């Protein structure tokens, strides 16, 4: 079997992936017979027990918010827009109009860092709805692989993003704007999937009991562990 699946993971890597967190991302999409599982976002109501620890759920929620905020910053409009033209002065005193590439790079770097953190935390989850949101985020990123590469952003074998500062700053900022600003498809879709992951993590956290690594269960809100779990 050769080629890549819809998440951009090469089948030749299957043996090394299947025991790790990204196998769970795949399982969120594929059924036992290789069928793509349904896109239903509902979780089972037959049990009040979450499959994830308070620490995992808190981390997913926090990192999802980070992705949402990083995209929102890139999608600011008007005077707050990172893509408004500014007057730049070179070392000889010549003034030109253009984009503030340093500010845009900083914002996109914040996005890639937040994205990578969320991918890690989603991979630690055992909740199918959270995994599906993560898999969808990985998928939309892979679909935009070429466009991301054009602006200096590459996708690693672990599905994480790496930004080449020099290549990015030399890229056409209009292409960056198309990817991230305003109502751009890529930025908006990643933000949407991050919001789904956050929502699902919150939903899991409201269940009466949340699984702990010790095999026991804890009462989330009675102990207040959810929001203290990353300390």
HELIX and SHEET records of a PDB file:
HELIX    1   1 UNK A   11  UNK A   13  5                                   3    
HELIX    2   2 UNK A   14  UNK A   17  1                                   4    
HELIX    3   3 UNK A   21  UNK A   27  1                                   7    
HELIX    4   4 UNK A   54  UNK A   74  1                                  21    
HELIX    5   5 UNK A   78  UNK A   80  5                                   3    
HELIX    6   6 UNK A  101  UNK A  123  1                                  23    
HELIX    7   7 UNK A  128  UNK A  143  1                                  16    
HELIX    8   8 UNK A  145  UNK A  150  1                                   6    
HELIX    9   9 UNK A  165  UNK A  170  1                                   6    
HELIX   10  10 UNK A  173  UNK A  180  1                                   8    
HELIX   11  11 UNK A  185  UNK A  205  1                                  21    
HELIX   12  12 UNK A  220  UNK A  223  1                                   4    
HELIX   13  13 UNK A  225  UNK A  228  1                                   4    
SHEET    1   A 3 UNK A  49  UNK A  50  0                                        
SHEET    2   A 3 UNK A 209  UNK A 211  1                                        
SHEET    3   A 3 UNK A 217  UNK A 218 -1                                        
SHEET    1   B 2 UNK A  86  UNK A  89  0                                        
SHEET    2   B 2 UNK A  95  UNK A  98 -1                                        
SHEET    1   C 2 UNK A 153  UNK A 155  0                                        
SHEET    2   C 2 UNK A 161  UNK A 163 -1                                        
END                                                                             
